[in-house]
Amino acid sequence: MRLLSTVLIVFTVFQLSGQPEFDQQQQAILDVITALSTTTAKEGGGADAYGLILHDDYSRWTLGGEQMSGKQAWIDGIREWFDGGWSVSDRDQEIIEITVNAEIAFVRRIVSETFVSPHGNKGQPSKAALAEIWKKVEDQWLLYRVDITVL
């Protein structure tokens, strides 16, 4: 009975702790995800800073939309959004999985973001599930592929 009580207490503490602890490789991925997200904030660096974290062969596909290939094509497309004064004010994420295997990392996460218009008006939070592949190039993790499903 005492063993069962101990197991239940440990299980309850683990459940209440929220996100799991991450190892050093997983934390490196989380750090670069944070850096990428920071670029979308007001005064966050904009399209050029965002582009520094994308692989040259970057590809993005939103379920129900068109697939876009090439880092420069994506940067050219979002530059107008950034330059027009749009930004992300609030964001939250739930990490589902981070798997790192040598120079490749696979991430599944759910992201909620609130966009701010050039006039300072906040929209409703937007929520999406992301499946990402990151590649390590010269000791830097770069976003290689992302598939997005709007929730």
N, CA, C and O of each residue as an XYZ file, in Angstrom:
604
protein
N       0.816     -1.190      0.000
C       0.000      0.000      0.000
C       0.866      1.262      0.000
O       0.571      2.232     -0.698
N       1.937      1.231      0.794
C       2.836      2.374      0.867
C       3.481      2.635     -0.499
O       3.620      3.787     -0.908
N       3.874      1.567     -1.205
C       4.472      1.704     -2.533
C       3.472      2.318     -3.501
O       3.824      3.203     -4.280
N       2.235      1.857     -3.456
C       1.199      2.398     -4.321
C       0.990      3.884     -4.045
O       0.838      4.665     -4.984
N       0.980      4.284     -2.793
C       0.824      5.700     -2.437
C       1.971      6.530     -2.984
O       1.758      7.623     -3.509
N       3.184      6.016     -2.863
C       4.356      6.728     -3.377
C       4.267      6.881     -4.890
O       4.545      7.956     -5.421
N       3.886      5.820     -5.584
C       3.755      5.870     -7.044
C       2.694      6.887     -7.441
O       2.910      7.664     -8.371
N       1.566      6.899     -6.766
C       0.507      7.854     -7.079
C       0.946      9.288     -6.835
O       0.608     10.177     -7.617
N       1.687      9.528     -5.774
C       2.189     10.879     -5.494
C       3.158     11.318     -6.580
O       3.060     12.439     -7.078
N       4.084     10.456     -6.952
C       5.052     10.793     -8.003
C       4.325     11.059     -9.308
O       4.639     12.030     -9.996
N       3.358     10.219     -9.669
C       2.601     10.403    -10.904
C       1.857     11.729    -10.885
O       1.854     12.446    -11.886
N       1.228     12.068     -9.766
C       0.491     13.320     -9.643
C       1.419     14.520     -9.777
O       1.080     15.480    -10.468
N       2.567     14.489     -9.142
C       3.529     15.589     -9.249
C       3.975     15.758    -10.693
O       4.072     16.886    -11.178
N       4.250     14.648    -11.395
C       4.667     14.726    -12.793
C       3.562     15.336    -13.639
O       3.842     16.168    -14.502
N       2.315     14.944    -13.415
C       1.196     15.467    -14.183
C       1.025     16.966    -13.951
O       0.689     17.695    -14.883
N       1.249     17.433    -12.737
C       1.053     18.835    -12.411
C       2.200     19.724    -12.867
O       2.066     20.947    -12.894
N       3.303     19.129    -13.219
C       4.472     19.934    -13.565
C       4.376     20.564    -14.945
O       5.229     21.381    -15.292
N       3.366     20.219    -15.752
C       3.206     20.835    -17.058
C       4.119     20.217    -18.087
O       4.182     18.996    -18.226
N       4.829     21.068    -18.811
C       5.709     20.599    -19.875
C       6.823     19.737    -19.293
O       7.296     19.981    -18.183
N       7.233     18.731    -20.050
C       8.330     17.884    -19.571
C       9.647     18.654    -19.551
O       9.789     19.696    -20.190
N      10.594     18.118    -18.811
C      11.935     18.699    -18.851
C      12.588     18.269    -20.151
O      12.332     17.174    -20.653
N      13.422     19.126    -20.688
C      14.058     18.852    -21.967
C      15.552     18.675    -21.779
O      16.162     19.313    -20.921
N      16.139     17.800    -22.593
C      17.587     17.632    -22.539
C      18.249     18.791    -23.288
O      17.564     19.659    -23.830
N      19.561     18.799    -23.315
C      20.315     19.917    -23.897
C      20.005     20.109    -25.383
O      19.870     21.244    -25.839
N      19.891     19.026    -26.135
C      19.585     19.137    -27.567
C      18.175     19.686    -27.781
O      17.964     20.551    -28.630
N      17.229     19.188    -27.020
C      15.859     19.678    -27.138
C      15.768     21.146    -26.727
O      15.038     21.920    -27.346
N      16.501     21.526    -25.697
C      16.493     22.916    -25.253
C      17.067     23.835    -26.325
O      16.606     24.966    -26.481
N      18.063     23.363    -27.061
C      18.621     24.158    -28.163
C      17.551     24.430    -29.218
O      17.492     25.524    -29.779
N      16.710     23.440    -29.485
C      15.613     23.628    -30.436
C      14.605     24.628    -29.872
O      14.153     25.520    -30.590
N      14.253     24.489    -28.614
C      13.332     25.443    -27.988
C      13.879     26.863    -28.040
O      13.126     27.812    -28.256
N      15.172     27.012    -27.844
C      15.796     28.339    -27.884
C      15.667     28.974    -29.266
O      15.384     30.167    -29.376
N      15.872     28.191    -30.313
C      15.782     28.752    -31.663
C      14.317     29.009    -32.042
O      14.034     29.944    -32.790
N      13.392     28.199    -31.541
C      11.968     28.469    -31.752
C      11.602     29.800    -31.096
O      10.868     30.600    -31.676
N      12.111     30.034    -29.893
C      11.872     31.301    -29.202
C      12.459     32.464    -29.991
O      11.827     33.514    -30.117
N      13.658     32.283    -30.520
C      14.288     33.341    -31.326
C      13.452     33.646    -32.567
O      13.270     34.811    -32.920
N      12.945     32.609    -33.226
C      12.110     32.812    -34.412
C      10.835     33.563    -34.034
O      10.435     34.497    -34.730
N      10.204     33.164    -32.948
C       8.983     33.834    -32.498
C       9.238     35.294    -32.142
O       8.408     36.159    -32.419
N      10.371     35.562    -31.538
C      10.715     36.927    -31.137
C      10.783     37.865    -32.333
O      10.468     39.048    -32.202
N      11.183     37.367    -33.488
C      11.288     38.226    -34.675
C       9.945     38.783    -35.103
O       9.894     39.805    -35.787
N       8.837     38.123    -34.712
C       7.509     38.569    -35.140
C       6.886     39.587    -34.190
O       5.817     40.128    -34.474
N       7.548     39.852    -33.063
C       7.045     40.845    -32.111
C       7.367     42.250    -32.611
O       8.231     42.429    -33.470
N       6.676     43.230    -32.076
C       6.979     44.625    -32.424
C       8.438     44.890    -32.079
O       8.880     44.564    -30.978
N       9.185     45.472    -32.995
C      10.622     45.720    -32.831
C      11.417     44.420    -32.697
O      12.494     44.409    -32.101
N      10.888     43.327    -33.250
C      11.537     42.021    -33.125
C      12.544     41.699    -34.208
O      13.161     40.634    -34.174
N      12.723     42.579    -35.154
C      13.714     42.345    -36.197
C      13.127     42.162    -37.583
O      13.820     42.373    -38.578
N      11.866     41.775    -37.668
C      11.185     41.699    -38.949
C      11.636     40.576    -39.862
O      12.197     39.572    -39.422
N      11.376     40.773    -41.143
C      11.587     39.736    -42.156
C      13.037     39.276    -42.240
O      13.290     38.080    -42.382
N      13.987     40.191    -42.157
C      15.397     39.800    -42.280
C      15.837     38.934    -41.100
O      16.532     37.936    -41.289
N      15.438     39.310    -39.886
C      15.775     38.506    -38.704
C      15.093     37.142    -38.781
O      15.686     36.127    -38.416
N      13.857     37.120    -39.252
C      13.114     35.873    -39.424
C      13.850     34.969    -40.412
O      14.001     33.770    -40.179
N      14.298     35.555    -41.505
C      14.986     34.797    -42.546
C      16.290     34.166    -42.100
O      16.697     33.141    -42.648
N      16.950     34.752    -41.123
C      18.210     34.189    -40.625
C      18.023     32.826    -39.971
O      18.987     32.080    -39.798
N      16.784     32.499    -39.609
C      16.514     31.249    -38.906
C      15.893     30.211    -39.849
O      15.552     29.108    -39.422
N      15.749     30.563    -41.118
C      15.196     29.639    -42.107
C      16.305     29.022    -42.955
O      17.272     29.694    -43.313
N      16.157     27.755    -43.266
C      17.058     27.053    -44.179
C      16.828     27.598    -45.593
O      15.711     28.001    -45.917
N      17.856     27.616    -46.430
C      17.700     28.102    -47.806
C      16.629     27.328    -48.569
O      15.956     27.893    -49.431
N      16.462     26.045    -48.263
C      15.468     25.200    -48.928
C      14.173     25.098    -48.116
O      13.454     24.103    -48.206
N      13.889     26.111    -47.343
C      12.691     26.159    -46.500
C      11.432     25.891    -47.317
O      11.305     26.339    -48.456
N      10.510     25.158    -46.716
C       9.221     24.876    -47.341
C       8.137     24.967    -46.277
O       8.313     24.508    -45.148
N       7.019     25.564    -46.655
C       5.898     25.768    -45.730
C       4.610     25.372    -46.434
O       4.373     25.736    -47.586
N       3.781     24.617    -45.717
C       2.487     24.241    -46.259
C       1.441     24.359    -45.172
O       1.573     23.763    -44.104
N       0.399     25.131    -45.447
C      -0.742     25.218    -44.555
C      -1.843     24.370    -45.158
O      -2.235     24.574    -46.306
N      -2.344     23.415    -44.381
C      -3.391     22.520    -44.852
C      -4.542     23.332    -45.432
O      -5.079     24.221    -44.770
N      -4.913     23.027    -46.657
C      -5.973     23.759    -47.335
C      -5.460     24.921    -48.160
O      -6.231     25.575    -48.864
N      -4.166     25.183    -48.080
C      -3.574     26.282    -48.839
C      -2.488     25.774    -49.765
O      -2.295     24.569    -49.925
N      -1.798     26.697    -50.357
C      -0.718     26.333    -51.264
C       0.567     26.094    -50.492
O       0.801     26.684    -49.437
N       1.382     25.226    -51.037
C       2.703     24.960    -50.475
C       3.664     25.986    -51.063
O       3.595     26.296    -52.252
N       4.561     26.512    -50.231
C       5.547     27.490    -50.691
C       6.940     26.936    -50.437
O       7.245     26.471    -49.339
N       7.777     26.990    -51.456
C       9.149     26.498    -51.330
C      10.133     27.624    -51.550
O       9.926     28.499    -52.391
N      11.206     27.588    -50.781
C      12.277     28.560    -50.931
C      12.208     29.652    -49.885
O      11.188     30.322    -49.721
N      13.296     29.813    -49.194
C      13.396     30.822    -48.140
C      13.086     32.217    -48.672
O      12.309     32.957    -48.068
N      13.686     32.572    -49.792
C      13.518     33.932    -50.291
C      12.080     34.223    -50.693
O      11.587     35.331    -50.481
N      11.405     33.235    -51.270
C      10.000     33.422    -51.647
C       9.150     33.722    -50.414
O       8.274     34.586    -50.454
N       9.409     33.009    -49.323
C       8.651     33.243    -48.098
C       8.976     34.615    -47.511
O       8.073     35.349    -47.109
N      10.248     34.957    -47.460
C      10.653     36.258    -46.901
C      10.052     37.397    -47.714
O       9.552     38.369    -47.146
N      10.097     37.285    -49.034
C       9.492     38.322    -49.876
C       8.000     38.455    -49.579
O       7.455     39.559    -49.582
N       7.348     37.324    -49.323
C       5.917     37.341    -49.045
C       5.557     37.964    -47.707
O       4.537     38.644    -47.597
N       6.378     37.743    -46.689
C       6.034     38.285    -45.361
C       6.612     39.677    -45.103
O       6.233     40.346    -44.142
N       7.526     40.102    -45.961
C       8.133     41.425    -45.752
C       7.062     42.522    -45.710
O       7.129     43.428    -44.880
N       6.088     42.435    -46.598
C       5.027     43.442    -46.633
C       4.234     43.437    -45.320
O       3.832     44.492    -44.829
N       4.011     42.240    -44.757
C       3.297     42.116    -43.487
C       4.074     42.831    -42.378
O       3.517     43.630    -41.625
N       5.374     42.525    -42.296
C       6.220     43.172    -41.284
C       6.320     44.675    -41.531
O       6.101     45.475    -40.621
N       6.650     45.054    -42.765
C       6.843     46.463    -43.092
C       5.553     47.266    -42.957
O       5.588     48.478    -42.745
N       4.416     46.585    -43.079
C       3.127     47.252    -42.923
C       2.752     47.521    -41.475
O       1.733     48.157    -41.202
N       3.575     47.036    -40.541
C       3.327     47.321    -39.132
C       2.622     46.223    -38.361
O       2.273     46.424    -37.198
N       2.404     45.078    -38.964
C       1.791     43.955    -38.260
C       2.808     43.309    -37.330
O       4.011     43.347    -37.588
N       2.320     42.721    -36.257
C       3.199     42.014    -35.324
C       2.382     41.004    -34.523
O       1.155     40.957    -34.613
N       3.087     40.211    -33.748
C       2.452     39.270    -32.825
C       2.671     39.814    -31.417
O       3.801     40.106    -31.027
N       1.582     39.948    -30.656
C       1.710     40.511    -29.306
C       1.746     39.435    -28.231
O       2.504     39.539    -27.267
N       0.943     38.422    -28.393
C       0.850     37.371    -27.382
C       1.014     36.028    -28.068
O       0.511     35.813    -29.171
N       1.729     35.121    -27.398
C       1.869     33.778    -27.963
C       2.002     32.787    -26.827
O       2.539     33.079    -25.759
N       1.492     31.615    -27.105
C       1.581     30.520    -26.158
C       1.797     29.264    -26.986
O       1.346     29.183    -28.128
N       2.484     28.291    -26.416
C       2.685     27.055    -27.154
C       2.660     25.863    -26.214
O       2.998     25.956    -25.034
N       2.252     24.760    -26.776
C       2.303     23.482    -26.081
C       3.206     22.581    -26.908
O       2.908     22.287    -28.066
N       4.295     22.150    -26.322
C       5.215     21.254    -27.017
C       4.665     19.836    -26.893
O       4.456     19.332    -25.790
N       4.440     19.211    -28.021
C       3.956     17.838    -28.045
C       5.137     16.878    -28.106
O       5.167     15.859    -27.416
N       6.115     17.225    -28.950
C       7.264     16.331    -29.145
C       8.441     17.106    -29.712
O       8.278     17.970    -30.573
N       9.618     16.789    -29.221
C      10.872     17.233    -29.835
C      11.767     16.006    -29.892
O      12.154     15.455    -28.862
N      12.089     15.587    -31.104
C      12.983     14.455    -31.307
C      14.193     14.954    -32.078
O      14.052     15.509    -33.168
N      15.377     14.759    -31.519
C      16.613     15.197    -32.165
C      17.425     13.960    -32.517
O      17.664     13.094    -31.675
N      17.846     13.892    -33.777
C      18.669     12.789    -34.253
C      19.814     13.384    -35.066
O      19.664     13.672    -36.254
N      20.944     13.560    -34.417
C      22.142     14.134    -35.054
C      21.847     15.543    -35.560
O      21.681     16.462    -34.757
N      21.780     15.725    -36.868
C      21.633     17.057    -37.474
C      20.191     17.375    -37.877
O      19.942     18.372    -38.554
N      19.250     16.539    -37.468
C      17.839     16.723    -37.812
C      17.018     16.711    -36.521
O      17.273     15.920    -35.613
N      16.034     17.600    -36.459
C      15.109     17.607    -35.320
C      13.683     17.675    -35.853
O      13.397     18.375    -36.824
N      12.801     16.934    -35.198
C      11.389     16.939    -35.548
C      10.621     17.491    -34.358
O      10.808     17.048    -33.225
N       9.755     18.463    -34.626
C       9.002     19.118    -33.556
C       7.515     19.103    -33.905
O       7.116     19.398    -35.031
N       6.720     18.754    -32.914
C       5.269     18.913    -33.009
C       4.868     19.836    -31.875
O       5.250     19.627    -30.723
N       4.084     20.872    -32.213
C       3.652     21.807    -31.178
C       2.354     22.482    -31.588
O       2.011     22.541    -32.769
N       1.649     22.982    -30.606
C       0.432     23.746    -30.844
C       0.725     25.171    -30.405
O       1.187     25.410    -29.290
N       0.449     26.113    -31.297
C       0.790     27.513    -31.069
C      -0.478     28.360    -31.116
O      -1.339     28.163    -31.974
N      -0.580     29.291    -30.194
C      -1.653     30.274    -30.193
C      -0.999     31.651    -30.228
O      -0.143     31.959    -29.398
N      -1.406     32.480    -31.196
C      -0.819     33.818    -31.347
C      -1.925     34.852    -31.521
O      -2.976     34.574    -32.097
N      -1.664     36.042    -31.012
C      -2.560     37.172    -31.207
C      -1.834     38.195    -32.065
O      -0.743     38.651    -31.722
N      -2.450     38.549    -33.183
C      -1.846     39.493    -34.117
C      -2.321     40.905    -33.810
O      -3.458     41.120    -33.391
N      -1.421     41.868    -34.030
C      -1.730     43.279    -33.815
C      -1.617     43.994    -35.152
O      -0.621     43.858    -35.863
N      -2.652     44.759    -35.484
C      -2.678     45.492    -36.751
C      -1.753     46.707    -36.676
O      -1.291     47.069    -35.594
N      -1.481     47.333    -37.813
C      -0.651     48.543    -37.808
C      -1.236     49.667    -36.943
O      -0.507     50.558    -36.507
N      -2.549     49.625    -36.698
C      -3.201     50.657    -35.882
C      -3.246     50.284    -34.405
O      -3.809     51.019    -33.594
N      -2.649     49.136    -34.051
C      -2.592     48.720    -32.657
C      -3.763     47.880    -32.189
O      -3.865     47.567    -31.002
N      -4.649     47.509    -33.103
C      -5.803     46.689    -32.732
C      -5.409     45.221    -32.654
O      -4.789     44.682    -33.571
N      -5.781     44.576    -31.537
C      -5.505     43.149    -31.368
C      -6.644     42.330    -31.955
O      -7.821     42.627    -31.747
N      -6.270     41.299    -32.689
C      -7.265     40.372    -33.209
C      -7.536     39.267    -32.207
O      -6.987     39.253    -31.106
N      -8.389     38.349    -32.608
C      -8.654     37.168    -31.798
C      -7.457     36.231    -31.895
O      -6.796     36.194    -32.933
N      -7.159     35.476    -30.847
C      -6.042     34.526    -30.923
C      -6.251     33.524    -32.056
O      -7.365     33.056    -32.296
N      -5.180     33.212    -32.730
C      -5.168     32.230    -33.809
C      -4.416     31.009    -33.298
O      -3.342     31.141    -32.711
N      -4.974     29.818    -33.518
C      -4.368     28.601    -32.985
C      -4.095     27.631    -34.125
O      -4.922     27.462    -35.021
N      -2.918     26.991    -34.084
C      -2.542     26.051    -35.140
C      -1.643     24.954    -34.587
O      -0.911     25.152    -33.617
N      -1.717     23.797    -35.229
C      -0.804     22.692    -34.936
C       0.307     22.731    -35.974
O       0.043     22.838    -37.171
N       1.548     22.643    -35.513
C       2.705     22.693    -36.406
C       3.499     21.400    -36.307
O       3.713     20.863    -35.220
N       3.931     20.913    -37.463
C       4.881     19.803    -37.542
C       6.091     20.369    -38.271
O       5.994     20.765    -39.432
N       7.232     20.408    -37.588
C       8.421     21.081    -38.124
C       9.598     20.124    -38.226
O       9.760     19.212    -37.416
N      10.415     20.360    -39.246
C      11.710     19.696    -39.370
C      12.761     20.796    -39.338
O      12.698     21.761    -40.099
N      13.732     20.632    -38.440
C      14.844     21.565    -38.300
C      16.120     20.856    -38.720
O      16.305     19.675    -38.426
N      17.009     21.580    -39.414
C      18.309     21.031    -39.809
C      19.412     21.850    -39.153
O      19.330     23.075    -39.064
N      20.435     21.154    -38.700
C      21.586     21.832    -38.111
C      22.604     22.077    -39.218
O      23.077     21.142    -39.864
N      22.933     23.349    -39.426
C      23.885     23.755    -40.454
C      24.961     24.595    -39.775
O      24.677     25.666    -39.239
N      26.193     24.105    -39.800
C      27.315     24.823    -39.179
C      26.971     25.268    -37.754
O      27.123     26.439    -37.409
N      26.511     24.330    -36.939
C      26.174     24.552    -35.528
C      24.992     25.483    -35.290
O      24.811     25.976    -34.176
N      24.186     25.730    -36.318
C      22.990     26.553    -36.136
C      21.772     25.767    -36.621
O      21.776     25.222    -37.725
N      20.732     25.713    -35.787
C      19.492     25.064    -36.176
C      18.681     26.008    -37.053
O      18.454     27.164    -36.696
N      18.246     25.497    -38.213
C      17.454     26.278    -39.161
C      16.163     25.530    -39.472
O      16.159     24.307    -39.611
N      15.073     26.274    -39.579
C      13.786     25.666    -39.910
C      13.788     25.265    -41.381
O      13.956     26.102    -42.268
N      13.600     23.973    -41.621
C      13.682     23.393    -42.962
C      12.291     23.189    -43.572
O      12.065     23.535    -44.731
N      11.369     22.631    -42.799
C      10.015     22.352    -43.267
C       9.032     22.623    -42.133
O       9.326     22.374    -40.964
N       7.861     23.137    -42.498
C       6.779     23.269    -41.524
C       5.455     22.995    -42.230
O       5.171     23.546    -43.293
N       4.663     22.138    -41.617
C       3.292     21.881    -42.050
C       2.389     22.425    -40.955
O       2.599     22.159    -39.772
N       1.376     23.195    -41.365
C       0.522     23.896    -40.414
C      -0.930     23.490    -40.625
O      -1.426     23.465    -41.751
N      -1.591     23.178    -39.540
C      -3.026     22.910    -39.570
C      -3.689     23.908    -38.634
O      -3.457     23.885    -37.425
N      -4.515     24.785    -39.198
C      -5.219     25.776    -38.386
C      -6.291     25.048    -37.579
O      -7.057     24.244    -38.113
N      -6.326     25.346    -36.293
C      -7.301     24.690    -35.402
C      -8.479     25.604    -35.116
O      -9.394     25.221    -34.387
